[in-house]
Structures are given as structure tokens and as C-alpha cells.
Amino acid sequence: MIIRARIVVTMHGASIENGAVAVSGNRIVDVGRFDDIKARNAGDTVDLGEQALLPGLINAHCHLDYTCLRGKIAPQKSFTDWIRAINAEKSDLSPKDYLVSINDGFAEAKRFGTSAIANLTGFPELISQIQPPIRTCWFAELIDIRAPEHTNELVDVAIEALGRARPPGAPRGLAPHALFTASSNLFRRCEEVTQNNNGLLTTHLAESREEMQMFRDASGPLYEFTKSIGRRMDDCGNETPLGLFVGAPGGRALPQWIVAHLNELTESDFALLGRSNSKFHVVHCPRSHNYFGHSPFAFDRLRSLAFNVCLGTDSLASNESLSLFAEMRAFQKKFPRVSPEEIFRMVTVNPARALRYENVLGQIRPGFGADLIAVPCSGPADIFEQIIACDAPVSWLMVNGNT
């Protein structure tokens, strides 16, 4: 088919007024002005009218397990209190509840124009029961704080569950939850496995002030909480969380890692990042960040060090919706000097690179996957400003060539 729109925002060169995209099967085969595309290609025309045609959005960090917890947990006095609160809520949930929650989350993300998502699930055994309506990079979220002697078994079970993800061949990875909940052996085992199968890795790092207190100072609420449930604390009191992560014995396969949050960094951390030749990918979740009241996100400094920064929604246990448009607006409010186009890259081009979709998604160009969305546009206003201002479900969406 041929899809015509008032403007096609390719994210690969200039946007195209009165543009069109030709799609064959699940691939884009031609992009250009409507008259030229019509002359070169056969097929029915879908005219979207006064709309901007965009690449589908990519959510680089989400926990759809907790869609059902929207509005259930008020902001807490501390990050540790929030952990206790979510654990209390989770104690009442059954596998059926999580299945409903995940499927509801997929549906909501799709309504808001997300065509691909990095979803971390603490219940990889449920993956085989789910047929995602959008492209999904499944990550098995792993915690061994209470039973570090079973780490290898935990990883093996997760790998087996990921192998049953649908559709076959979709990107997948492992997610040791965080330094304070996953042992060094779990991190090491996950790296070994993914290096062998070219998988992806993600974790939460330097998220809260209490995490900094725990590892740098061997004190604070998170330190006391994890100690009380049996965690070994011999890695605390010497390094910042980032220092501990990057300086792991034997080195860290940094380009494989997608690191969520990175809110708490010291000058020594920035010096360490500046000296490193390898870069990991960073995901910032603006509205979840605001919910917790974390320290300001160091976007300008990370950008100056050439880090690939993406946006994600995190979970609805600390957010209001799964709209990446709302995340872009929240980011823009905190960083008004960042251009709207650069912000839009953080939900298209940048996460495509992080998830190894850089030759498939995030841009509208021949050979790429047919993941497209449409949003209203009118008048002479900057098109990227209009995109970020979109606050309603998208009017048209195509995922992998299907509408």
C-alpha cells in the first residue's frame, strides 16, 4: 500500500511535505513526495490527511507486570519505603493478575503510539502465554538476594522461558535487577550467557540517594533493609554504585548493557565515565523520576560524554500512563534548551540503537520495518513541537506492516 500524509518525519534527512511511504509486506520499500511515490509504486492509497507520519515510538524501559498498580502507591518518604509498599501490593497478586496486567499494558502502550517496547518481567514463565500486539524485547528480571546459592538455576530457568517468547527470533535479554538485589555472581553469569548468545542486558543503576548511601557509605535505609533480609554487605562502604558496576572484577561488557536511571553520580563517577572507552546505553524515565524526587538527571553531562540516552516510562507503580509523548513533555519541561527533534530521537533513533534495531526501526527509510504512526499536525509550527504536544491516543498505527 501507499500511505500519504501532510508531512513524513523520516528521522533520516529532512521531513517531506505532502509525503508518502510505500509498504510491501512488513517492510518500507519507498519514501518520498506523494506524486513520486504514486508514480513509482502500485497499490491502494491510504490518505491520512492533515497528519504527520512518524516512525513508531520505542519504549526503552518498562515493567508491564505492574500496570495494575496504577495509583495504588502514593509517593513515599523514602525509596526503601516504596520497595516495601510495592512488595506488599505484589503479595496479593496471582499469575492471572499479572497476565491481565501485562496484556492491559501492551494495549495502552500501543494506543499511545508505542510500536516496540523493552519489557522487564519478574515472571518469565508467563511469557509463553502472551502474544504481544507490538514488537517486544523481553527481559527476564532476576533477583537472588534471598537465595544466592540458586543463581545458576535462576538464570537457566529464565533462558528457557525466554526461548518460548513469541514471535520466535524476537530480541531478548537478561535483567539482573540492581546491585542491591542481584549478587555479583548473578551479574557475571548473565554476562557470560549473553556473550555466548549475543543477547541483551539491562539493569537499574544509581537510581536513588539511598543506593548511593548504601554502597559508598555503608549506611542508610536501603543498607539496613537489605542487610535485614540476609544480603551480604561486604561490597558496601568503598565504591559508588557506578564505580562498583563499571569496575567489576574481570571487566564489564559495557556496550551490551542498557542502564536505567543513573540519577546519582559523583564527580569521581563522571571522571570514570570520561576515561572509559566503552559506553553503555542510558534510559531516563522522566515522570517516574519526578514521582520519586530523585536528584536532577545529568543529561547535559552524559550527552557531552557521548552516551546514547533514551526515554522510557518505567512502571505504573510510579507513573500515570504508558505514553511516551507525556515522557517527552516531562523531559522538555526539565530541559527546555534541548531541541524537540533531539527529544524525539530519544524515543525513536536512540532506543532502536540500544535494542539493536538500528537497521530496522526508529526511522522511515527503505528496507526498514513498517512500524508507523500518525499524529495531527497543522499550520507553520515546528513539527517536532507538535509531535511532543500530542496528548491523545494516536489516530493511526502500523506495526510490522499490520494496521
Residue pairs with C-beta under 8 A, 6 or more apart in sequence:
1 22
1 23
1 43
1 44
1 45
1 46
2 20
2 21
2 22
2 23
2 34
2 37
2 38
2 41
2 43
2 44
2 45
2 46
3 20
3 21
3 22
3 23
3 45
3 46
3 48
3 53
3 372
3 398
4 18
4 19
4 20
4 34
4 37
4 45
4 46
4 47
4 48
5 19
5 20
5 48
5 49
5 51
5 52
5 53
5 374
6 17
6 18
6 48
6 49
6 50
6 51
6 52
6 377
7 15
7 16
7 17
7 18
7 19
7 52
7 53
7 377
7 383
8 15
8 16
8 19
8 20
8 21
8 31
8 52
8 53
8 364
9 15
9 52
9 53
9 54
9 55
9 344
9 364
9 383
9 384
9 387
10 16
10 31
10 55
10 363
10 364
10 365
11 55
11 344
11 345
11 348
11 349
11 362
11 363
11 364
12 363
12 364
12 365
15 383
16 31
16 32
16 33
17 33
18 33
18 34
18 35
19 31
19 32
19 33
19 34
19 37
19 53
20 31
20 32
20 33
20 34
20 37
20 38
20 45
21 28
21 30
21 31
21 37
21 53
21 364
21 370
21 372
22 28
22 29
22 30
22 31
22 37
22 40
22 41
22 43
23 29
23 370
23 372
23 398
23 401
24 43
25 370
25 401
26 369
26 370
26 400
26 401
26 402
27 367
27 368
27 369
27 370
27 401
28 364
28 365
28 366
28 367
28 368
28 369
28 370
29 41
29 366
29 367
30 37
30 40
30 41
30 366
31 37
31 364
31 365
31 366
32 40
38 45
48 374
48 395
48 396
50 376
50 377
50 378
51 374
51 375
51 376
51 377
51 395
51 396
52 374
52 375
52 376
52 377
52 383
52 386
52 387
53 364
53 372
53 373
53 374
54 113
54 348
54 364
54 372
54 373
54 374
54 375
54 387
55 115
55 348
55 361
55 362
55 363
55 364
55 371
55 372
55 373
56 113
56 114
56 115
56 116
56 134
56 361
56 371
56 372
56 373
56 397
56 398
56 399
57 112
57 113
57 114
57 115
57 116
57 324
57 325
57 347
57 348
57 373
58 114
58 115
58 116
58 117
58 118
58 310
58 347
58 348
58 351
58 352
58 355
58 357
58 361
58 362
59 109
59 114
59 116
59 117
59 118
59 311
59 312
59 313
59 322
59 324
59 347
59 351
60 118
60 258
60 281
60 283
60 310
60 311
60 312
60 350
60 351
60 354
60 355
61 118
61 120
61 202
61 258
61 260
61 283
61 285
61 310
61 312
61 313
61 314
62 105
62 109
62 117
62 118
62 119
62 120
62 312
62 313
62 314
62 315
62 322
63 119
63 120
63 121
63 122
63 141
63 314
63 315
63 317
64 101
64 102
64 105
64 106
64 109
64 117
64 119
64 121
64 315
65 98
65 101
65 102
65 120
65 121
65 122
65 123
65 315
66 86
66 101
66 315
66 316
66 317
67 101
67 102
67 104
67 105
67 108
67 315
67 316
67 322
68 93
68 97
68 100
68 101
68 104
68 316
69 86
69 89
69 101
69 315
69 316
69 317
70 316
70 317
70 319
70 320
71 320
72 89
72 317
73 82
73 85
73 86
73 89
73 317
73 318
75 82
75 291
75 292
75 293
76 82
76 85
78 210
78 221
79 207
79 208
79 209
79 210
79 211
79 221
79 222
79 292
80 210
80 221
80 222
80 225
81 221
82 292
82 318
83 222
83 225
84 225
86 317
89 317
93 101
95 123
95 126
98 123
98 126
99 126
99 129
99 130
102 119
102 121
102 126
102 130
103 130
105 119
105 316
105 322
106 117
106 130
106 132
106 133
106 134
106 136
107 133
108 321
108 322
109 117
109 134
109 313
109 322
110 133
110 134
110 397
110 399
111 393
111 394
112 321
112 322
112 323
112 324
112 325
112 393
112 394
113 324
113 325
113 373
113 375
113 390
113 393
113 394
113 397
114 134
114 322
114 324
115 134
115 135
115 361
115 371
115 372
115 373
115 397
115 398
115 399
116 134
116 135
116 136
116 137
116 351
116 352
116 355
116 357
116 361
116 371
117 132
117 134
117 135
117 136
117 137
118 137
118 139
118 202
118 258
118 312
118 351
118 354
118 355
119 136
119 137
119 138
119 139
120 139
120 140
120 141
120 175
120 202
121 127
121 138
121 139
121 140
121 141
122 141
122 143
124 138
124 140
124 157
124 158
124 161
124 162
125 157
125 161
127 138
127 161
127 162
127 164
127 165
128 161
128 164
128 165
128 166
130 166
131 166
132 166
133 399
134 399
135 170
135 357
135 361
135 369
135 371
135 399
135 400
136 165
136 170
137 170
137 171
137 172
137 173
137 200
137 355
138 162
138 165
138 170
138 172
138 173
139 172
139 173
139 174
139 175
139 200
139 202
140 158
140 159
140 161
140 162
140 172
140 173
140 174
140 175
141 175
141 177
142 154
142 155
142 158
142 174
142 175
142 176
142 177
142 182
142 186
142 190
143 176
143 177
143 181
143 182
144 150
144 151
144 154
144 181
144 182
144 183
144 185
144 186
145 180
145 181
145 182
145 183
145 226
145 229
145 230
145 231
146 229
146 230
147 154
148 183
148 185
148 186
148 232
151 183
151 185
151 186
151 189
152 189
154 186
155 174
155 186
155 189
155 190
155 193
158 174
159 174
159 193
162 172
162 173
165 172
171 200
171 355
171 356
171 357
172 199
172 200
173 194
173 199
173 200
173 201
173 202
174 190
174 193
174 194
174 199
174 200
174 201
174 202
175 201
175 202
175 203
176 182
176 186
176 187
176 190
176 201
176 203
177 203
177 204
178 203
178 204
178 205
178 207
178 211
179 203
179 205
179 211
179 215
179 235
179 241
179 244
179 245
180 211
180 214
180 215
180 222
180 226
180 231
181 226
182 203
183 232
184 235
184 248
184 249
187 203
187 248
188 248
188 250
190 201
191 201
191 252
191 253
191 256
193 199
194 200
194 201
194 253
194 256
195 253
195 256
199 256
200 256
200 258
200 355
200 356
201 253
201 256
201 257
201 258
202 257
202 258
202 259
202 260
203 245
203 257
203 259
203 260
204 259
204 260
204 261
205 241
205 242
205 245
205 259
205 260
205 261
205 262
206 212
206 240
206 241
206 242
206 261
206 262
206 263
206 264
206 265
206 269
207 260
207 261
207 262
207 263
207 264
207 294
208 222
208 263
208 264
208 292
208 294
209 220
209 264
209 294
209 295
210 220
210 221
210 222
210 223
211 222
211 241
211 264
212 240
212 241
212 264
212 266
213 219
213 220
213 221
213 222
213 223
214 220
214 222
214 223
214 226
214 236
215 235
215 236
215 237
215 238
215 239
215 240
215 241
215 244
216 237
216 238
216 239
216 240
216 241
216 266
217 223
217 237
218 233
218 236
218 237
223 233
223 236
226 233
227 233
235 244
239 247
240 264
240 265
240 266
240 268
240 269
241 264
242 262
242 265
242 269
242 272
242 273
243 268
243 269
243 272
245 252
245 259
246 252
246 254
246 272
246 273
246 276
247 272
254 276
254 278
254 279
254 280
255 278
255 279
255 280
256 280
257 280
257 281
258 280
258 281
258 282
258 283
258 310
258 354
258 355
259 280
259 281
259 282
259 283
260 282
260 283
260 285
260 312
260 314
261 283
261 284
261 285
261 289
261 294
262 282
262 284
262 297
262 298
262 302
263 289
263 294
263 295
263 297
264 294
264 295
265 273
265 298
270 298
270 301
270 305
273 302
273 305
273 307
274 305
279 305
279 306
279 307
279 308
280 307
281 307
281 308
281 309
281 310
281 350
281 353
281 354
282 302
282 307
282 308
282 309
282 310
283 309
283 310
283 311
283 312
283 351
283 354
284 297
284 299
284 309
284 310
284 311
284 312
284 331
284 346
285 311
285 312
285 313
285 314
285 319
285 327
286 297
286 311
286 327
286 330
286 331
286 334
287 313
287 314
287 319
287 320
287 326
287 327
287 330
288 313
288 314
288 315
288 318
288 319
289 297
290 330
291 318
291 319
292 318
296 334
297 334
299 309
299 335
299 338
300 335
302 309
303 309
308 350
308 353
308 354
309 346
309 350
310 346
310 347
310 350
310 351
310 354
311 324
311 327
311 328
311 331
311 343
311 346
311 347
311 351
312 327
312 351
313 319
313 321
313 322
313 323
313 324
313 327
316 322
320 326
323 391
324 347
325 387
325 388
325 389
325 390
325 391
326 391
327 347
328 343
328 344
328 346
328 347
328 387
328 388
329 388
329 389
329 391
331 338
331 343
331 346
332 338
332 340
332 343
332 388
335 343
339 384
340 382
340 384
340 385
340 387
340 388
341 384
343 384
343 388
344 384
344 387
344 388
348 361
348 362
348 363
349 358
349 362
349 363
350 362
351 357
351 362
352 358
352 360
352 361
352 362
352 363
353 362
357 369
359 367
359 368
360 368
360 369
361 368
361 369
361 371
364 372
369 400
369 401
370 398
370 400
370 401
371 398
371 399
371 400
372 397
372 398
373 394
373 396
373 397
373 398
374 394
374 395
374 396
374 397
375 386
375 387
375 390
375 394
375 395
376 386
376 390
376 395
377 383
377 386
377 387
378 386
396 403
397 403
